Amino acid sequence: MKKLIILGCISLFMLSCGSTSIEKSWHEPGTTISNSAENKTFVIAMVKDETSRRIIEDILVQRLNKNAEVSYNAISLAMLKNANVNALDDELRKGKFTHVLMMRLADINEETSYVEGTTSVYYSGYGRYYSYGAGFYSTPGYYTTDKNYFVETTIFSVKQDKLIWSSTSKTVNPTNIDKTVNEIADVVAERMRKDGFLK
């Protein structure tokens, strides 16, 4: 079994942590990752906003081993948007990276559900019980809409040029990017450990 990269990955994107959970995951059979000085990870947040990109990459690198590096210092947002593969190859080669971790927003959808109202009855005596209809206290039901964010996290082996880990996480009604990225890191790391991928 080949020991691949570190990537307490993100300790990244627990099976269920707060409002974030793993919807699905996959890893290359027989492949594991571990903390090792030999491993070096290039972290890319594939988002359109530069500020968000920097926040995400900084958080992920903090959660990885000391050999993880952000991509925003080497690859501009324009290069990222143009998917300049040659520029990426150059950086991976120059930096002697062994793995690439990429994170992207895969989908956003809204889910509407009905929350039933509550009814209670107050009894003060047999007369009240007899005419209990007057004793109902009701809270009407209502509809609520949740916004679900699906984030895909992938890890590639540079040497093999192949995907070795993939997961899709779901976050319901995120309100803070730092909190959300940390939750994703937690659920991904927990799933890796559960699957025996993260050693």
N, C-alpha and C positions, 0 to 999 in steps of 0.2 A: 504494500500500500504506500503510495507516494505521499509524502507529507508536503502539503502545499501551505501556503501562506498563513499568515496570521489572521488577522482580521477578526479579532474579537469583534470584528467587523463592526461591526458596528454593533458592537455589542448591540448594533444597528437594527434598522428597520428591522420574549416571553410569550407566550401564546396568547396572552390576553393582558394588556396593561393599559389601564385607563380606558380611553376611547379608541385605542389602536389594537388591531389583531391581525394575524397572518391569515390570508385567504387561501393561499397555496404556495408551495415551495418545491424545489427540485434541486438535486445535486448529482454530479457525476459519480456513478457507482464506484466504490473502492477508493474514492478520493477524500482526504481529510485535510484540515488546515490547522496550524498551530503557531504559537508565538515562536519566532525564530529570527535571529539576526540576519539570516540569509535572505529573508523575505523583505520585499520593499513594495509598497502599494501606492499606486497613483489614483487619487480620488477625484472623480468628476461628477459634479451635480449638473445634470442636463436641464437647466431652467433658463428662461429668457431674461430674467431680471438679474443684473449683476450683484445687487445687494443681497438678494436671497441666495444666490449661488455662493457667495463668500461665507454667509452665515452657515449654510448647510455643509459646505466642505470643511470649514473650521471645526464644526461640531464633530463631524465624522472622523477627522484626523485625530482629534483629542481622544476619541473612543478607540482608535486603532493603536497599533504598536508605534514605537518611536520612529520606525522607518516609513511611516505613511506620510505622504505629502499632498498638499492641495494642488489642483491643476490651474487655478486662476492666475498663478504667478508666471505660468509658461504658455498657457493657451488663452487667447483673448476670446471675448464673447462672440465676436464676429467669426473667428475661426471655428468656434463651437457650433454656431448657427449654420455655417457652411459645411460642417462635417468634414473638415480637412483631415483625412486619414493619414496623409503623408506627414503632416505636422505632428500628429499624435505619435506616429511611429518614431519620428525623430526624437521626441521627448522621452519616450519609453527607453529608447536605446541609449541616449545620453545619460539619463538618470539611472540606468541599470535597474529598472523596475522589473519585478517578477510577476506582479499582478495588477490588474486594473479593476477598480470598483466604480460602477456607474449607478447613479440614482436618477430616476425621472418620474414625473407625474404621468401616470398611464391613463387615468380617466377620472372624471367627476360626475356624479349623478345625484339626483334628489330622490328621496324615499318618503312618501307620505303615509302616515299611519293614524288610526283612530284610537284615541284614548277614551275609554268608557267613563262615564260620569259615576258619581257615588251617591248612594241613597242611604239615609239612616232614619230610624224611627225612634221617636221619643215617647215613652209611656209614663204617664203620671198617675194612672189609676184605671179601673176597669172601664170607666166611661171613655177615656182616651183610647184604650185598647180596642174598645167596641167600634169606635169611629177612627181607626188608625190612619185612615187616609189623610186626616188633617194633621197627623203627626209626622209626615214625611218631610225630610229636609234633603233637598237634592242639589248636587253640583252637576251641571250639564256636561255631556261629553264634548270632545273637541278634536280637531285634526291638528297634527303636528308634522312638520316637514324637516327631515334631517338632510344635510348635505354630506355625502360620502366622498372622500378623496382616496383614490387607489394609487399607491406608489410602488413602482417596480425597482428592485435592487438586484443588480447582477454583478458577478465576480468572474473575471476571465484570467486564465493563465496566459501570460505573455509568451513564454517559451513554446507552449503547445498551441497557442492561438486558438483557444477554445473556451467555451462557457463551462464553468465548474460549479456555479451556484446561481440560483435564481429564486426570487420570492416576490409575491405581491401582497402588500399590506393594505389594510383598510382603516382609515381614520374618520371618525364621525364628528362632524362639526368642529374642526380644529380652530383654535383661536389664537395660538401663539406658535410661531415657526420653530423657536428653540425647543419648546416643550414637545412639539409634534415630532421633530427629528430625533430627539432623545428617546421618545416612546418607540419610534420605528426601530432605532438601534437596539433597544431592549428586546423587542419581540423577535427580531431577526436572530440575534445572538442566542436567545432561548431556543428557537426552533433549530438552529444549527447544533446546539448541544443535545437536544432531544433526538435529533436524527443521527447523532454520532459523527457529524461532519466537522464540528469544532472541537478540538482536543485541548 
